[in-house]
Amino acid sequence: MKQIKTLFVLASLILAVSSCKEQVHDRLTGFPNDVTFNEGEGIAITPDHLDFLIPDAPYKAAAYHEGEVTMNVKRNSDGTHTGFALSNKNYRSYPWSTALPGAEPSAATVKAAADSSIFSVYTRLPSQLGTFTVVRVAGDDAYFTLDRPRVVEHVLIANTNYNFMLLQYGSVYSARLDAPTQTYQPMDASGDAYAIVRNPNIPDASTAKFRVWQMPDPYNFGGGGDFIRMEGHEAVYGEKGWVKIVAQGYLGSSSTGESTFYLGVRAGVLPTPQEAWQYLQDAWSPWDLSALGKVDKVVFRMDSSDKDAGGNMRTPPYFCLDGIRLGN
């Protein structure tokens, strides 16, 4: 059973004293109807510490008291997966191994750097949720099924480190941004030196560790071109930036409806009264799926404002999911 910290504030009131004294205590509270992915909590497989695992076949996970889901997953020949892999990684920066200046990294180094970021959840502070799933969307293959028709009250959603860094900064992050293309240039204006900066989210401010940071794309999600930060989508693509997940519920072969969750959005994308909303998901957040009604299957799809000439999404098709709360 996944443990979630809840803060309780105890106020001591003393007669004739105008102030109160607060003491904050941590207490672990479990949610017995949540399907989680930690070892010993209703799942038979688990990755090693700070590692990820792509199961060989769909697997089951159960809530503490009742409720079981089957998570679809398969390995792809190019080293990616489809559906729900398992991970407990929480890397929150650009990879050091691909930074400039530096030696040309090998193909194995580039893949390892990308995988470490793809299978890490991005949260402002270290994630407290232990093992979670990393979802790769492809067609309708990113889905889970339920042991019987139930209401999915909510799931917890977060960005991967890979997607967050690309959406926040782009494929390359340096001290020089070329406004028309919205790409960061590795050289300064004279072309003579690297425009080095600190690795985002790394507190060490030593200039000796400054670099030009690069997020590799060994799986060719971007079609051979650099990813543009979400803020720059309007300048390059003529559309304000956004990335969303769509969940579609099914009962038997019939659709019960859809629900949408934005992993990132710029102001002016959402309709009134949310038109001023502007954010990039940087923490776990609940997504209410109860409007889908009773379902025995939930399928996830993705879309974004970053598309190629054929209208296909260029944004890497990943997000993190955990904490499936089931109702009856």
C-alpha positions in Angstrom: 0.0 0.0 0.0 1.5 3.3 -1.1 2.2 5.6 1.8 1.5 9.3 1.3 2.7 11.9 3.8 -0.1 14.0 5.4 0.8 17.0 7.6 -1.1 17.6 10.8 -0.8 20.9 12.5 -1.2 20.9 16.3 -2.0 24.2 17.8 -1.4 24.7 21.6 -3.6 27.4 22.9 -2.6 28.9 26.2 -5.1 31.1 28.2 -4.0 34.8 28.4 -1.4 34.4 25.7 -2.2 36.0 22.3 0.0 33.7 20.1 -0.2 30.0 19.3 2.6 27.5 18.9 2.6 25.1 15.9 4.2 21.7 15.7 4.2 19.8 12.4 4.3 16.0 12.4 4.6 13.6 9.5 2.2 10.7 9.4 1.9 8.0 6.8 -1.6 7.4 5.5 -2.6 4.6 3.2 -5.3 4.5 0.5 -6.6 0.9 0.3 -8.4 1.4 -3.0 -5.4 2.7 -4.9 -3.6 0.4 -7.3 0.1 1.1 -6.9 3.3 -0.5 -8.3 5.6 -0.9 -5.3 7.0 -4.3 -4.4 4.7 -6.1 -1.9 1.7 -3.9 -2.7 -0.2 -6.1 -5.1 2.4 -6.5 -7.9 4.7 -9.4 -8.5 7.5 -7.6 -10.4 9.6 -4.6 -9.6 12.7 -2.8 -11.0 15.9 -2.5 -9.1 16.6 0.6 -7.0 16.8 3.7 -9.2 16.3 1.6 -12.3 13.6 0.8 -14.8 12.1 -2.4 -16.1 10.2 -3.2 -19.3 8.1 -6.4 -18.5 8.0 -9.2 -21.0 4.2 -9.3 -21.1 1.2 -7.5 -19.7 1.1 -7.7 -15.9 -1.4 -7.4 -13.0 -1.5 -4.9 -10.1 -4.0 -4.9 -7.3 -5.4 -2.5 -4.7 -4.8 -3.5 -1.1 -8.4 -4.4 -0.4 -10.1 -4.9 -3.7 -9.7 -4.2 -7.4 -7.2 -5.4 -10.0 -5.9 -3.9 -13.2 -3.9 -5.5 -16.1 -1.3 -3.1 -17.6 -0.6 -3.6 -21.2 3.1 -3.5 -22.3 5.4 -4.9 -25.0 9.0 -4.5 -26.0 9.8 -3.0 -29.4 12.7 -4.0 -31.6 14.3 -0.5 -31.5 14.7 -0.6 -27.7 11.6 1.4 -26.8 8.4 0.0 -25.4 4.7 0.4 -25.8 2.3 0.7 -22.9 3.3 0.7 -19.2 6.9 0.1 -18.2 8.0 0.3 -14.5 10.5 2.7 -13.0 11.7 4.4 -9.8 14.1 6.9 -11.3 13.9 10.6 -10.5 16.6 12.3 -12.5 15.9 16.0 -13.0 18.4 17.6 -15.3 20.1 17.3 -18.7 22.5 14.3 -19.1 26.1 15.2 -18.4 27.5 12.6 -20.8 26.2 14.5 -23.9 27.2 18.0 -22.9 29.5 20.3 -24.9 32.4 20.9 -24.9 33.3 17.2 -24.6 34.3 14.1 -26.4 31.8 12.8 -29.0 29.6 10.3 -27.1 29.2 6.8 -28.4 25.8 5.5 -29.6 25.5 3.4 -26.4 26.2 6.5 -24.3 23.6 8.5 -26.2 21.0 5.8 -25.8 21.8 5.4 -22.1 21.5 9.1 -21.5 18.1 9.2 -23.3 16.8 6.2 -21.4 17.8 7.6 -18.0 15.8 10.7 -18.8 12.8 8.9 -20.4 12.4 6.6 -17.4 12.7 9.3 -14.8 9.7 11.2 -13.4 10.2 15.0 -13.2 9.1 16.5 -9.9 10.3 19.7 -8.2 11.4 17.7 -5.2 12.4 14.0 -5.0 9.4 11.9 -5.8 7.9 10.1 -2.7 5.9 7.6 -4.7 8.5 4.8 -5.2 7.8 2.7 -8.3 5.5 4.1 -10.9 4.7 3.4 -14.6 6.3 5.2 -17.6 3.7 5.2 -20.4 4.7 5.2 -24.1 1.7 5.9 -26.3 1.5 4.2 -29.7 -1.8 3.8 -31.4 -4.3 2.3 -29.0 -1.8 0.1 -27.2 -1.3 2.2 -24.1 -4.2 0.8 -22.0 -5.2 -1.0 -18.9 -8.1 -3.2 -18.2 -10.1 -3.8 -15.0 -11.2 -7.1 -13.4 -14.8 -5.9 -13.6 -16.6 -2.7 -14.5 -15.6 0.1 -12.1 -15.3 3.8 -11.8 -11.7 5.1 -12.0 -11.9 7.9 -9.5 -8.5 9.3 -10.5 -4.9 8.5 -11.6 -1.7 10.4 -10.7 0.1 12.0 -13.7 3.5 13.6 -14.2 5.9 14.4 -16.9 9.0 12.4 -17.6 12.3 14.2 -17.2 12.9 13.7 -20.9 9.7 15.6 -21.9 10.0 18.2 -19.2 13.5 19.3 -20.3 12.6 19.3 -24.0 9.4 21.3 -23.4 11.0 23.8 -21.0 14.3 24.4 -22.8 14.5 22.3 -26.0 17.0 19.8 -27.4 19.9 22.2 -26.8 20.2 24.6 -23.9 22.9 27.3 -23.9 23.4 31.0 -23.0 22.3 32.1 -26.5 18.8 31.7 -28.0 18.1 32.4 -31.6 14.7 34.0 -31.6 13.5 33.2 -35.1 14.2 29.5 -34.8 13.7 29.3 -31.0 16.8 27.1 -30.8 19.7 27.6 -28.4 23.1 28.0 -30.2 26.2 26.3 -28.8 28.4 29.2 -29.8 28.4 32.8 -28.8 27.6 35.7 -31.2 31.2 35.7 -32.5 31.2 32.0 -33.1 34.4 31.6 -31.2 33.3 30.1 -27.8 30.7 27.8 -26.3 27.8 29.7 -24.7 27.9 27.6 -21.6 25.4 27.8 -18.7 24.7 25.8 -15.5 22.8 22.6 -15.8 19.2 23.4 -14.9 18.1 22.2 -11.4 21.7 21.5 -10.3 22.5 23.7 -7.3 26.3 23.6 -7.8 27.1 27.1 -9.3 30.7 26.3 -10.1 31.4 27.7 -13.6 33.9 24.8 -14.1 30.8 22.7 -14.5 29.0 24.9 -17.0 28.3 23.4 -20.4 26.0 23.5 -23.4 23.4 20.9 -22.6 22.0 18.5 -25.1 19.1 16.0 -24.8 19.6 13.2 -27.4 16.9 11.8 -29.6 18.2 8.3 -30.5 14.7 7.0 -31.3 14.1 9.8 -33.8 10.9 11.1 -32.2 11.7 14.5 -33.6 12.2 13.4 -37.2 15.8 14.4 -37.3 15.3 18.0 -36.1 15.8 19.7 -32.7 12.9 19.9 -30.4 11.7 23.5 -29.8 10.7 24.5 -26.2 7.0 24.8 -25.7 7.2 28.6 -25.3 8.6 28.9 -28.8 5.9 26.8 -30.6 4.0 29.9 -31.6 7.0 31.5 -33.2 8.0 28.4 -35.1 4.8 26.5 -35.8 2.3 29.4 -35.6 0.4 27.8 -32.7 0.6 28.4 -29.0 2.3 25.4 -27.3 0.4 22.6 -25.6 0.8 18.9 -24.9 -2.1 16.8 -23.7 -3.2 13.2 -22.8 -6.7 11.9 -23.7 -8.2 9.0 -21.8 -11.0 7.1 -23.4 -13.1 4.7 -21.4 -14.7 1.5 -22.7 -17.3 -0.8 -21.3 -17.1 -3.9 -23.5 -16.8 -2.5 -27.0 -18.6 0.7 -26.4 -16.9 4.0 -25.6 -18.1 5.6 -22.4 -16.5 9.0 -23.1 -13.2 10.9 -23.0 -11.2 13.1 -20.6 -8.3 15.4 -21.3 -5.2 16.3 -19.1 -2.7 18.9 -20.2 0.9 18.1 -19.4 1.8 21.6 -20.5 -0.1 24.6 -22.0 0.5 28.2 -22.9 -2.0 31.1 -22.2 -4.8 31.4 -24.8 -5.1 27.7 -25.6 -7.8 26.6 -23.2 -11.3 28.0 -23.5 -12.9 30.4 -21.0 -12.6 30.5 -18.0 -9.2 28.8 -18.2 -7.8 30.9 -21.1 -5.2 32.5 -18.8 -3.8 29.1 -17.6 -0.1 28.6 -18.4 2.0 25.9 -16.9 4.3 22.9 -17.5 3.5 19.9 -15.3 6.4 19.6 -12.7 4.8 17.5 -10.0 2.5 14.5 -9.5 -1.1 15.6 -10.0 -4.5 13.7 -9.8 -6.5 13.4 -12.9 -10.2 12.8 -12.3 -11.6 10.1 -14.6 -14.9 9.5 -12.8 -16.8 11.2 -15.7 -16.0 8.2 -17.8 -18.4 6.2 -15.7 -18.0 2.5 -15.1 -15.4 1.1 -17.4 -13.5 -2.2 -17.9 -10.8 -0.6 -20.1 -9.0 2.8 -20.3 -7.0 3.8 -23.4 -4.5 6.7 -23.4 -3.5 8.8 -26.4 -1.3 11.9 -26.7 -1.2 15.0 -28.9 0.7 18.3 -29.0 1.3 21.5 -31.0 4.6 20.2 -32.2 3.9 18.4 -35.5 5.7 17.5 -38.6 4.6 18.3 -42.2 2.3 15.3 -42.2 0.5 16.3 -39.0 2.2 13.7 -36.8 3.1 14.6 -33.2 6.9 15.2 -32.8 6.7 15.4 -29.0 8.1 12.2 -27.5 5.0 10.1 -26.5 5.7 9.6 -22.8 4.2 10.4 -19.5 4.2 8.9 -15.9 1.2 7.3 -14.3 0.6 5.9 -10.8 -2.0 5.6 -8.0 -5.1 4.3 -9.9 -7.9 4.9 -7.4 -10.9 2.6 -8.0 -14.5 3.0 -7.0 -17.5 0.7 -7.5 
